[in-house]
Amino acid sequence: MTKNLIIYFSHKGENYWNGAIKNISKGNTEIVAEFIRKAVGGDLFEIETVKEYPEDYYACIDEAKKELKEQARPQLKKYVDGIAEYENIFVCGPCWWGTFPMAVFTQLEKLDFSGKKVMAVMTHEGSGLGSCERDLKKICKGAVFGESLAVHGADAANSESTVSAWAKRVLA
């Protein structure tokens, strides 16, 4: 049986939402990651940083911009040690300054993607996939890349049918 791993980073608290700031108790990317698991099965792994990002939206994006500029690799609370048992890896995160949060790269750089199929999923408020596909190809050496998916963050809770159809299609 094919094994899937859904690696995701998601931000709770204040988020940009259709032109305004909204406080959310569950991050948009977490919702989408759960839809993937429901559709195709798999193990969920949430990327959590030791130093939590601020809940305040503006403080959070300032921190994210600083990390991107420095190409920082924030320390994580726990890591996936290996992915040998998985065939398909979904990498999910919000679009922060045009790519994944640097914490996603902290995790990915520790893994051997040789022979794995990798799919990018990005939640966003207008930037689509940004440069996440290009950035994943630099990090996930030896992987084969499937079709990526961009989900408008404010619509994440209502995206189950789209996410499910996409996840089933990319694994067919």
C-alpha positions in Angstrom: 0.0 0.0 0.0 1.3 3.5 -0.9 2.2 5.6 2.1 1.7 9.3 2.1 3.3 11.9 4.4 1.7 15.3 4.8 4.2 17.8 6.2 2.7 21.1 7.0 3.2 24.4 8.8 0.2 26.5 9.7 -0.3 29.8 11.6 -3.1 30.4 14.1 -3.9 33.8 15.4 -4.1 36.9 13.3 -4.1 36.2 9.5 -4.7 38.3 6.5 -8.2 37.4 5.3 -9.8 39.0 2.2 -8.2 42.4 2.8 -8.6 42.5 6.6 -7.0 40.9 9.6 -8.9 38.1 11.2 -8.1 36.0 14.3 -8.4 32.3 13.5 -8.2 29.4 15.9 -7.0 26.9 13.3 -4.6 27.8 10.5 -5.7 27.6 6.9 -2.9 25.2 5.9 -3.8 22.8 8.8 -7.3 22.6 7.4 -6.1 21.9 3.9 -3.6 19.3 5.2 -6.4 17.5 7.0 -8.5 17.5 3.8 -5.5 15.8 2.0 -5.3 13.1 4.7 -9.1 12.5 4.6 -9.0 12.2 0.8 -5.9 9.9 0.3 -4.8 8.8 3.7 -1.4 9.4 5.2 0.5 10.6 8.2 0.3 14.2 9.3 3.4 16.0 10.6 3.0 19.6 11.9 6.1 21.7 11.8 6.3 23.7 15.0 9.1 26.1 15.9 10.8 26.3 19.3 10.4 30.1 19.2 6.7 30.6 18.3 5.8 33.2 15.7 3.8 36.1 17.1 0.0 35.8 16.9 -0.1 39.5 15.8 -0.2 39.5 12.0 2.2 42.4 11.5 4.8 41.2 14.0 4.6 37.7 12.4 5.1 39.0 8.8 8.0 41.2 10.0 9.6 38.1 11.6 9.0 36.0 8.5 10.6 38.7 6.3 13.6 38.9 8.5 14.0 35.1 8.4 13.7 35.0 4.6 16.3 37.8 4.2 18.7 35.9 6.5 17.8 32.5 5.0 17.3 31.5 8.6 16.5 27.9 9.7 14.5 28.2 12.8 14.8 25.4 15.3 11.9 23.0 15.4 10.3 21.3 18.4 10.5 17.9 16.7 11.7 16.6 13.3 10.7 13.9 10.9 13.9 11.8 11.0 13.4 9.9 7.7 10.9 9.3 5.0 12.1 6.0 3.7 8.7 4.4 4.3 6.8 7.0 2.3 6.3 7.2 -1.4 4.5 10.5 -1.6 5.2 13.7 0.3 2.9 16.6 0.4 4.6 19.8 1.6 2.1 22.3 2.8 2.5 25.9 4.1 1.3 29.5 3.8 2.8 31.9 1.4 5.1 34.1 3.4 6.9 36.6 1.2 6.5 34.5 -1.9 7.6 31.1 -0.5 7.2 28.7 2.4 8.1 29.9 5.9 11.8 29.2 6.6 10.8 26.6 9.2 9.5 24.4 6.4 13.0 24.4 4.9 14.5 23.6 8.3 12.7 20.3 8.2 13.1 19.5 4.5 16.8 20.0 4.5 17.2 17.0 6.9 15.5 14.5 4.6 16.5 12.4 1.6 14.0 12.8 -1.2 15.6 10.4 -3.6 12.8 8.6 -5.5 10.0 10.3 -3.7 7.1 12.1 -5.3 6.7 15.6 -3.9 3.7 17.9 -4.2 3.6 21.5 -3.0 0.5 23.0 -1.4 0.3 26.7 -0.6 -2.4 28.7 1.1 -2.3 32.3 0.2 -4.3 35.6 0.0 -3.5 36.4 -3.6 0.1 35.2 -4.4 -0.8 31.7 -5.6 2.2 29.4 -5.4 4.8 32.2 -5.3 8.2 30.6 -5.8 7.5 27.5 -3.7 7.9 25.0 -6.5 11.3 26.4 -7.6 12.4 26.5 -3.9 11.3 22.9 -3.3 13.2 21.7 -6.3 16.4 23.2 -4.8 15.9 21.5 -1.5 14.3 18.1 -2.4 17.1 16.7 -4.4 16.3 13.4 -6.3 12.5 13.9 -6.0 9.9 13.7 -8.7 7.5 16.6 -8.6 3.8 16.3 -9.0 1.3 19.0 -9.7 1.1 21.7 -7.0 -2.0 23.3 -5.5 -2.7 26.8 -4.4 -5.6 27.4 -2.1 -7.0 30.8 -1.2 -6.6 31.0 2.6 -9.9 32.6 3.3 -11.6 29.8 1.3 -9.6 27.0 2.9 -12.5 25.7 5.1 -14.7 25.4 1.9 -12.0 23.8 -0.3 -12.5 20.2 0.7 -13.9 19.0 -2.7 -11.1 20.8 -4.7 -8.4 19.6 -2.4 -9.7 16.0 -2.4 -10.1 15.9 -6.2 -6.5 17.3 -6.6 -5.0 14.9 -4.1 -6.6 11.9 -5.7 -5.5 13.1 -9.2 -1.9 13.6 -8.3 -1.6 10.2 -6.8 -3.3 8.4 -9.7 
